[in-house]
Each structure stands twice: as C-alpha cells, then as structure tokens.
C-alpha cells in the first residue's frame, strides 16, 4: 500500500459494533472493565489484546500506534508524552545499564547530547560522541568501545549532514551493538530505517507527524522482539501520550505525505535561492549539488531531500541573527519545526543551547547559523519574507 493511502486509512476502527466510526474517538477512560476476572488478568499481563488502565494504553493511543507501525513497517510502537520521553525510552530499551558504553552521533539534537552527557553519565553509562558521517571512524569506535548501542540522526540537526543508515546498521550488528535512529527530520515519507537494518526508530510527533504545532509527543517503534520490553518500560516510566494528543497526532498523520511533498519542494527551492543571496555565507541542504554528501542523499532519500534548510549569515554574529529574526513577518521565529507554517530557529540560542559554545563551533554550528523549516505557504511569499529580513540584518 502506498504511504499516501496508508497515512489516510491505517489505524481506522474495524469490526465490532454494527455502526463503525470512520475515525477513532478520544477515549478518556482511565480504567476499563473486562468481561471477567480471568480476561482482565491476561490483559494486564499483556497476553491478550484489550485495555485495563490508561497508563498501560488506551484505544486512542492504540489507533495512532497502529497507524505509525503501518507507515514505518514496525511490529510494535508506543506513543510517549514528548520527543525527549521517546529518546529516553529508546535508550533504555537497548538494555543500557551502569558500566555500558553508548555511542552518540556528535551532531545530535542538543537535548539528546545533554541527556547522554548528564543524566546517563550520572547513572554510570559512558557516552562517547562520534562522527556518524564517517563510516571508518564509526567502525573503529564500535570495535574499540564495544557499545551497547549507537544513536544517530539520518539527517542531522541542524547542519543536515547524513548518516548512511543501512551501512551503519551493518557495522553495528558486526560489533554486537544496537542501532537507534531518530528519524524526526526524515519521517516515514523519506526514510524507513527499520527496513534498512535499524533496531529501534523514534520520532518527535510534535514535528512533521503532528504537523500543526498543536500536539506534544513522541513515539518509539521497533520489531516484535522489543514489544514486551517496550510496553513494560512505558508502563513503569509513566510517560505514555495523553489521548487528546494521540488524537491530534493521528489527525496530523493523515496528511503527512502530502505535507512532506510540499515541505521538500519548498525547501529545495529556498535552498537554491539562498545560495545566490547577498548576506549569506553558506547554505546547508543535502539536495544541493554542492552538498558534500549529495550523492548519498540521492541514494538514501530518493523521494525528496527534506524540509529543513540551514544557512549562515555572512555577518556571523548573534546581533545580526537577532535583527534577521525580528524582521521576519511570515516565517515564525519559534523553537520547533515541521509545522505547516515556515519556522526558523537560532540553534545557539535554543536547540543547541545546552552545548558549550566552543563545542558548538567545533561542530560547525557558528554564531551566524540559522535553521529554517520550510512550510507549505506559497514559495514566493517565503522568499519575499526572507529577502526582507536579510536586508534588515545586513
């Protein structure tokens, strides 16, 4: 089934009552009554389908999880209260414990970096940060450190460098490590990491999947071998998604492929346009022929190069970036991405604030870097707004 069709129909109610609703409802029940005590026992044990207590799951969440499994090709999924909750659950799902080593892509979302470097380190896990774009370096790190797992982003935040998921999965498995892929930037429209060998996939539902800036959530997806542990972890940590949010995420999911097609188209056009604008020092977008990994991008992302564009202002300083942000009238200067409206963010101030300045700069995240999430507005309007802000920043 095409992803366009699956997005519209996956997770719909089936069978049962004579009248079947065309969309799942928002089921607010905290507890559920079983037909008899023996049935309740099997439901609580996870041995039979059904619901018992909303911290364990709800019909609304189950509909969202079923739809996401269909799009990702996963056997199991659990929707979490935020993207960070999903990252935390995904890491725990690998069996991490005190004394283990965790490899983390050095170009990760700032909060992923901070979680590994603070919370997990205090619990006795040894995080080591690696260049996920360099297969030779990854292989050497895996051989030397024998980690429990590696977590990567196939399209990195914010510089849009690529990690070859298929090759990285092979390397991980050669060394007995599990591969976690944060595919928030890619979405199932661009990439299905499980089909390329990844063990665990996660998304921030807040971003492209929700798509309308009105839901906070995350999801962890995996193969059947993780199902029991994934269920147990979300029950014990208590971070399951609220049914209201699950309903909104599922509604957003229905139009994901359509929106992603427009996001990718607009981002590609804006990236090419930015390369010719005064006041721009560099443009980072894997769809540009000048991108150092453009050949990999064409192979790994055959239907589109994503809706994110990063660029450096020539002034290269915070004051110029703030003038640029304040001059925008259409593009929203907010701390998120993936919505229908174009959104822009200053990584040094928000997404990568947790990283020390010297570390940020060493990764290429300079003081003049901004990250644009291209929306689905008319392309000419996006360009006009950016042009006006660039003029104000110069």
N, C-alpha and C positions, 0 to 999 in steps of 0.2 A: 504494500500500500504506500502510495506517495506520502511524503511528510505533510503536504498540503491537506490531504484527505485525513490522515491520522490526527493531525492537530485539531481538526474540526470534530471528529467523531470519537476518538479514544476516550475512555472513561465515562461514557454515557450510561445512564441506568439501563439495565436489561432485565427482562423477565419479572416474575413475581406477581404483582397486583394486575388486575385487568386493565387499569389505566396507568401507563408508564410515562413519567415526566420526561420531557425532551432534554432537560438539563438537570444535573444534581441539585438538590436543595442544600440550604445551610442548616445542618443538623446540630443544634446547640445542646443536645442532651449530654450531661456529664456521666450518667450511668445508663446501662442498658440491661433489660431483663431478658433472661434466657427462657426457653420453653420448660427446662427442668434443671435441677442442680448438676446432673451429670454433663449436660451440654455446656453449662457455664464453666465447669471445671476444664473441659477441653478447649474452650475459647480462651480462658485465662492462661492456659499452658501454651497457647499458640499452635495447638494441634488441629484446630478446626477453624474455619472462617467465622467471623462474627465480631461483635463488639461487646465490651464489658464496662470500660471506664475510659473517659476521653483522653487521659494521659497515655493510654495504650493505643489509641487510634479512634477515628470517627468515620462515618460514611462519607462525609465531605472530603476529608483528607485522603481516604482510600480512592476516591474518584480521581483526584489530582495525581496521586502516586501511580495509578494505573495508566493514566494518560502519558505521564512522563516516561514510564517504563516502555510504552509503545514507541515513543519518539526516539528514545536512546537505545533501544534494544536491550534493556536491562531486565533481570528477573525479579529484582526487589528494589524498593525505594522507600525512603522515609522523609517526609517534609518536616523541616525544622523551623524554629522561630526566627532565624536570621541566617544570612550567609555565613557569618562567623560561627554560629552554632553548628552549621553543616561542616565547616572546616574542622572544627574541634571533634565532632563525631567521626568524621572520616579518618582523622589521625588515630583516634582511639580504636577504631575498627580494625586497624592493622595489628593490634595487639601490643602497641608500644608500652614499655614498662621501664622502670628505673634501670639504668645501665645500657639501654639500647641507644643506637645512633640513628638519627633521622637526617636524611639529605633533603635540603630545601633549595629550590631554584633561587639564586641570588636576586633575580628580577621577579620578585613576587609582590603581590599586594602588600602594602606596608603593615597591615594588621596581621597577616599571615606570618610575616617576618617577626613581628613583635611577639605573637603567641608562642612561636618556637623558641625565640631567644630569651623570653622571660618566664612564662608560666611553665612550659615544658622543661626548660632547663632547671627550674627550681624543683621539679618533680624527679630529677635525675636522668632525664633524657638528654643526650648530647646532640645538639643540632649543628650541622655543618652545611655551609652555604656554597653552592656550586653553580657553575655556568651551564645552564641547561641547553644552551645553543651549541655547545661543543661536545660532540659525541665521544671524542678521545678523552677529554677531561672527565666526562661522566663515567666512562668505563674505568678509568684509573681510580676515581673516587669510590666507586662501587667495590672494586677489587680490594682497595686498601682498607675501607672502613666497614665493609660487610653490614650495611644498614638494615634496619627492619623495613624501611620504606623510603621512597622518594616522592616528594610532592612538587608538581610543576604546573605551569600555565602554558597551554599550547600557543596562545597569543599573549605575550607578557604585558603586564600593567606597570608603567604606562608607555614604554618605548616600542611596543608591538614587535618585539623580536619573537621568533618562532622556535618552538621545541618540536622536533620530529617525534610524534607520539609513538608511531609504530617501531621505529628504531630504538627509542628509549625503553619501550616495553620489553623488547628482546634483551637489551642489556640488563635491565633489572632482573629479569627472570633467570638469566645466566648466572647471576650472583645471589639468587635467592631472596631478592627484595621485591616488595610490592610497589606498584605504581599508582599514585593518586593523581588525578587530573582535575584541576579547577578549570572547567570549560565555560565559565561565565561569559567571557568575551566571544566565544565561538558559537555557543548554543548548538542544539542538535541539527539546526539548519545547515551549519557549515561543517560540522565535525561530529563523529560518533566515536569517542575514544575507546569504549569497550570493544567495539568491532576491530580496533587496531591493537588490541592486546592490553589495554589498561585494566587494572583490577577494580578500581573504585573511581567514580566520577562524581563531582559535585558542581552545583550551580548556586549562585545567589538568585533566588526567584525575584528579588526586588528589581533586578535589572531587566534584561530583554524579555524574559519569560513573562513576568507580570506586565511590564512594558508601559504602564500608565502612571507610575510614581504614586501609587496608592496602596501598595502592599509591601510589607517587610517579611522576608522569608528566605529559606534556603532548602536545598534538597541533596540527599546522598543517594546514589544509585550504584548497584553492584550486581554480581552474578549470584546464583542461588546459594553458593557455599557461604556467603556472608549474611544470608537472610536472618537466621536466628540471632546472631550476634548484633546485627543492626537493629532489630526490633528491641532486644534487651537493652542496648545502650541508650536508645531514645527514651525508653520507659524509665530507666534508672536516672538519667541526667535530667529528665523532665522538660526537655526543650522542644516538644512537638509543636507544630504550627497550629494556630488558632483556626477554627472552622471558617470564620469570616474571611481571614486572609487566604485560606485554601480556596475558597470560592472565587475570590478575586484573581488569584494566580491562575486558576483553571480558565476563567473567562479570558484573561490575557493570552493564555497559551493558544486559544483557538485561532488567533490571527498572527501567531509568531512567524510563520514562513512568509506571509505577505509583508509584514513589517520589516523583517530582516532583508528581504529583497530590496526594499526601498532604502533602508539604512545603508546597505552595502553600496548601492548605486550612488547615493548622495555623497557618501564618504569618499568614494573613488574620484568623483568629480571635484569635490572640495580639495582633496589632497593634490590633484594635478594643478588646480587653480592656484593653490597656495605657493607652489614652487616658483611661480612667476611674480609673486607679490613683493613689493618693497617692504622692508622691515622684518622679513622672515629669514632666519639664518639656516634653518634646516627643517625638513618635513619628514616625518616617520610614518610610513604606511606600506605594508607588505605588497600592495597592489601596484606600487610604482616600480617601473623597471630598474630604477637606481637603488632600490632597497637591496641590501646585501644578501638577503635570503629570498629574493623574488622567485627564483626557480623552485625552491622548496615550497613557497606559497602557492604557486600554480599547481603543484602536485598534491599538496596537503589540503588545500582549500579550493577545490575545483568549481564550486558554485558561487564563490564570492570571497572577498578578502576582509570582510568585517566592516562594522560601522564606526570604528574608532580611528581617529587621526590624532597624532601628537605633532607639535611643532614648537620650534624655539624662536622666540622673538630676538631680533638682531641686537636689541639693547641689552639683553641678557641679565636683567636685574629685576628685583621684586617691584620696584616703583613703576617700571614700565608695564609689568604684568597687571598690576592693580589698576593702572589707568586704562588698559585694554579691557579688563573685566567690567569696569564701571561704565565704559562707553557702549557696551552691548545693550541692545533694546529687544532683540528677538531671542537670541541664544541665551539660555539661562545659566548664570554662574552658580551652580549648585554642586553638592558633594555626592553626586550619584551619576548614573549613566544608563543608557538603554531605553529611555523613555521615548514617546512619540515626538516630543519637543527636543530640539537640539540643546545640548547641555555641555558646559565647559567647566573645567576644574583645574586648579593650580596644585599639582602634586606636592610641591614643597610645603604647602600650607595645609593640605588635607589628607589625601590618600596615603602619602608617604611622609607625613609629619613625624611619625614615630622613629624614622631612621635619622641617625646623626647627619648633619649637613655634609660632612666630609665623605661619609658613606654614600649618600645620595649622589653627590657629584662624581664619585668614582664609578658609579653605575651608569653615568651619563644623564642623570636627572638634574640638569642645571637649574640655576635660578630663573632662567627665562623660559623654561619648558611649560607648556600648557597642553591639556588633553581634551580633545573635542569628541563628544558623542554626537554623530550626525543624526539628526531627527528625520522625520518624514515630511517636513514642510517643503514648499516649492524651493527648488535649488537656487533660483535667482535671489530669493529673499534671504536665504542663509548667507550667500556670498556678499550681498549688499551689507548685511549687518556686520560681518567680519571685516569687510573693507573699511567701514566707518570706524570700527574700533581700532584697527591697525593704524589708521591715520591719527587717531587720538593718542595712541601710545608712542608714536614716533617723536 
